[in-house]
Amino acid sequence: MDSIRGTLNAITKLDKLPNGLNASNNYGSRILYISRKKYDFCEYKKILDQIMKREELIELFEKYSDLINMGTSDDAPGNDWIDAAEKELLVSFPADYKWFLNNYGGGDICGEEIYSIYCLPFNEAVGGDIVYQNMIANNNLESGKIVLSNTDFGEEFFFDTNDMEKVYISIGNNRQLYANDFLEYLQKRLFSYV
């Protein structure tokens, strides 16, 4: 029972819970719900790993606060804006990118803006709005990518529209895997300046 309670506590920290669970469920109903379902250990491990990676990133942001400029949850675009951006780009953002938007709204690492959602009509949101950058300023969808950031050195970091979990890097025509997920991408970008 204690291991289930610990898992449930961890699950309630996620922004989107698996299989219809939500943070408002009380322990009794969540335990009853889980006892009726067959969850595999790998699913729980994945959820707990995701929570730990998010907490680790938060700690890194606090430790290196002089290198980053992140917003707060007050700057979050909200689900309507996120849904509109996904609809416009014809993709579903990964859970970790949505978590970033909901907790920070956006931000930059050493001046390298991580594209977010500006909460303005997309054709007016000049700057680092992810829709503006990928559909209006550039036609990145044509090449199958959703760009997240660019550096002064010509590096471009992006989601592949066929694999929205991983982050890739391109320099010119050279394209390769950069990070296995959005959180790893943020960590690697931060460590590139440390």
N, C-alpha and C positions, 0 to 999 in steps of 0.2 A: 504494500500500500504506500509506503514512503517513497519508493522509487517512482510510482505512478504520480504521486503528488508532486515530487520534484520535477518530473517531466511536464506535468500540467502547468506548474509555475513557469517553467521555461517557455512552454508553448504560448502562454498568454503574452509574452513579450514580442511575439511576431506581429507584423502588421496584417498579415492574412493567414488565417489558421487553416490547416488541412481538414478536409472532409466535414465541413460545416461547423466546426467548433468556433466559438467566439469568446472573447474575454468576459462577456457578461454571464456566461454559464457558471453556475456555482460548482464547487468541487464534486458534490454528490452526483449531479447530472452529468458532468464531464467524465467522471469515473465510470458511471453506469454506461454512458455512450461508448467509451473506450472498451469496456469489458464486453460489449456486444460486437465490436469490430475486431478483426484480426489485423493488427498493425505489425508490420515487420520491423525488426530492430534497426535495419538500415534506414528506414524512413525517420525513426526517432533520432538516430545518430545524425542524419543530414540536417534535421531541424535544429538540434543542439549545436552542431558545428556552425551553422549559419548564425545563430545567436552569439556564439563565442567570437566569431569573426567580426561581427558588428560591434561588440563590446571592445574588442581589441582595437578596432579602427577608431572608436571614440577616444580611447586612451591615447592613441597616437596623435590624434588631432589636439588633444589637451596638452600633451608633451611638447609638440612642435607648433604651438599656437602662433608663434612668431613667423612661421612660414606659410600659414594658411589664412584664408579669409572666407569663412563659411557663414551662411545665414543661420537662421534658427527655424524652428517649426512654425513660428509666426510668419515666416516668409514662404511657407509651403504653398504650392499651387492649388492643392485640393484635388479631389478625385474627378470633378467635372473637367478641369483643365488637363489632367493626365489622360483621361479618356478621350478628350478632343484631340490631343497631340497624337495618341496612338491611332486614332481613326484617320487623322490627316496623313500620318506616315505609313499607315497600313501595316502596323506591327503591334506586338504586345511587349511592353518593356519588361525586363526581368524584375523579379521581386526586390532584389538589392538596389536597383536603380530607383524604383518607386520608394523604397525605404529612405534612400538618400534625399529624394525630392521632399518627402513628407517630414523629414527631420531637419534638413538644412535649407531646403528651397533651392539652393545652388551655392556656388562659391568658386574660389580659385586656390590653386596651390602655387605659390611663388609667382603670382600673376598669370598663370595658365588657367584660363577659365574652363570649368567643367560645364558644358552646355546643359541648360535646365529649361524651365518653362517660365516665361516672363509674365504670364497672366495678362497679356495684351493680345488683341487680334494678331494672328501670326504674321500677316503681311505688314504690320506696323512695328513688330517687336525686333527692331534692329539691334544687333549685338549677339549675345550668346544664347539666344533662344534656340532650342534644339530643332524645332520645326523650321524657323526662319533660316537657320544655318544649313539645313539639309534639303530644303525645297525651294527657297526663294533666292538666297545668296548663292547657293550651289545646287546642282541637281545630283546629289549623292545617291538618291534612290535608284537612279539609272544604273549606277555601278554596284548596286546591292549593298550599300552601307549606310549606317546612321552614325555620323561623326559625333564624337563626344568632346574632343578637344584637339587643338593644333599647337605646335610649338614654333618658336622662331627659327628652329633648325630644320623645318620642313617635315617634321614628324606629324602624322595624323593618326589619332586613336579612334577606333570605331567599333560598333557592333556590326556584324554581318547579318543582313536581313534574314538569312537562312539559318542563323545560329546566334540568337540574341543573348545567350548566356555568356559567351566568351567575348573578350575584347582583343581586337587585332591592331597592329601597327603597320603603317605603310610609310615608306620614304620613296618617293617616285613610284616606280612600278613594283618595287619590292614590298611584298605583303606577307606578314607572318603573325602567328599567335603571340600576343603580348601577356595576357592574363586569362586565367580560367574563369573568372567572373569579375563583376564590377567592383567588388570590394578589394580584390587583389590588385586590380588596376589602380584604384585610389592609393593603396599602400605603396605600390611600386612608383607611382608618380611622386609621392611624398618622399620616399627614400632616394629618389634620383636627385633631390635637392639637399639632402642631409649630408 
